[in-house]
């Protein structure tokens, strides 16, 4: 987990977590150290095969997040799999992790979401193995 920047008492981090066990572990650790702060997970699902085979685990691993922002899936060379539905994936996370979930379609949508919805004293963690690191880093110049 790498701190990228802080702005208005919000701390932005980047993490390579793209497996449910990694995600749960990061969120549990952050919550244990910052239990009074809201945690926002910005998750870029990685590989159709991984997300489909671990969908139940993914649906439960965000329980320590106050909000999960789901980005488009990073295929990492895999062909699109019609068995994966981003809306159903987001719904399962909302239901089983008992947290609010928002879907963004691109980097611009993510930036606009944060420009309108960030308060202060929040922890934002970008998670994934694709382009999410670039997106989180780019927020430094637009918020």
C-alpha positions in Angstrom: 0.0 0.0 0.0 1.6 3.2 -1.2 0.4 6.7 -0.2 0.0 8.7 -3.4 -1.1 12.1 -2.0 -3.3 13.9 0.6 -5.8 16.7 -0.1 -8.3 18.3 2.2 -7.5 15.8 5.0 -8.3 12.9 2.5 -5.5 10.4 2.0 -5.2 8.6 -1.3 -3.4 5.2 -1.5 -2.6 2.7 -4.3 -2.5 -1.0 -3.7 -1.9 -4.0 -6.0 -4.7 -5.9 -4.2 -6.8 -7.7 -6.8 -7.6 -11.0 -5.0 -10.3 -11.2 -2.3 -7.9 -12.3 0.4 -5.6 -9.3 -0.3 -8.5 -6.9 -0.3 -9.9 -8.2 3.0 -6.4 -8.0 4.5 -5.7 -4.4 3.4 -9.2 -3.2 4.5 -9.0 -4.9 7.9 -5.5 -3.4 8.6 -6.6 0.1 7.5 -9.8 -0.2 9.6 -7.8 -1.3 12.7 -5.5 1.7 12.5 -8.2 4.2 11.4 -11.5 2.9 12.7 -13.0 6.5 12.9 -12.3 7.3 9.3 -14.5 6.4 6.3 -12.7 4.0 3.9 -13.5 4.2 0.2 -12.3 1.4 -2.0 -11.8 2.1 -5.7 -11.6 -1.4 -7.2 -10.6 -2.4 -10.7 -11.6 -6.1 -11.1 -8.7 -8.0 -12.8 -9.3 -10.8 -15.3 -12.7 -12.4 -16.2 -11.5 -15.8 -15.1 -10.5 -14.6 -11.6 -13.6 -12.6 -10.9 -15.9 -15.3 -12.1 -14.2 -18.1 -10.2 -14.0 -16.1 -7.0 -17.3 -14.1 -7.3 -18.6 -15.3 -3.9 -15.3 -14.3 -2.1 -15.2 -10.9 -3.9 -18.8 -10.2 -2.8 -17.8 -10.5 0.8 -14.3 -8.9 0.9 -15.3 -5.2 1.1 -17.2 -5.3 4.4 -14.7 -2.8 5.9 -15.4 -0.2 3.2 -17.9 2.5 3.6 -18.1 2.8 -0.1 -16.9 0.7 -3.0 -16.4 2.3 -6.4 -16.2 -0.3 -9.1 -14.2 0.5 -12.3 -14.4 -1.4 -15.6 -12.8 -4.8 -15.5 -9.1 -5.0 -16.6 -9.0 -8.1 -18.9 -5.2 -8.5 -18.9 -5.3 -10.1 -22.3 -8.4 -12.3 -21.7 -11.3 -12.2 -24.1 -14.5 -10.7 -22.9 -16.6 -13.3 -21.0 -20.3 -13.0 -21.4 -20.7 -14.7 -18.0 -19.4 -11.5 -16.3 -21.9 -8.7 -15.7 -20.5 -5.7 -13.9 -23.9 -4.6 -12.5 -24.6 -8.0 -11.0 -21.0 -8.1 -9.7 -21.6 -4.7 -8.0 -25.0 -5.8 -6.6 -23.4 -8.9 -5.0 -20.8 -6.8 -3.3 -23.4 -4.3 -2.0 -25.5 -7.2 -0.7 -22.9 -9.4 0.8 -20.4 -6.8 2.0 -23.3 -4.6 3.3 -21.8 -1.4 1.7 -22.8 1.1 -0.9 -21.4 0.5 -4.4 -21.0 2.9 -7.3 -19.9 2.0 -10.8 -17.8 4.4 -12.8 -17.2 3.9 -16.6 -13.9 5.6 -16.9 -11.2 7.8 -15.4 -13.3 11.0 -16.0 -16.3 9.6 -14.2 -14.1 8.7 -11.2 -12.6 12.2 -11.1 -16.1 13.8 -11.4 -17.4 11.5 -8.6 -14.7 12.6 -6.2 -15.0 16.3 -7.1 -18.7 16.1 -6.1 -18.7 13.6 -3.2 -15.5 13.8 -1.2 -15.9 15.3 2.2 -12.8 15.2 4.4 -10.9 12.8 6.6 -11.6 9.9 4.2 -9.2 7.2 3.2 -9.3 6.3 -0.5 -7.6 3.1 -1.7 -7.2 2.2 -5.3 -7.0 -1.5 -5.7 -6.2 -3.6 -8.8 -3.5 -4.8 -11.1 -4.3 -2.7 -14.2 -4.6 1.0 -14.8 -6.1 2.0 -11.5 -2.7 3.2 -10.2 -2.6 5.7 -13.0 -6.2 6.8 -12.3 -5.5 7.3 -8.6 -2.3 9.2 -9.3 -4.1 11.4 -11.8 -6.6 12.6 -9.1 -3.8 14.5 -7.5 -3.9 17.1 -10.3 -7.7 17.3 -10.7 -9.1 17.5 -7.1 
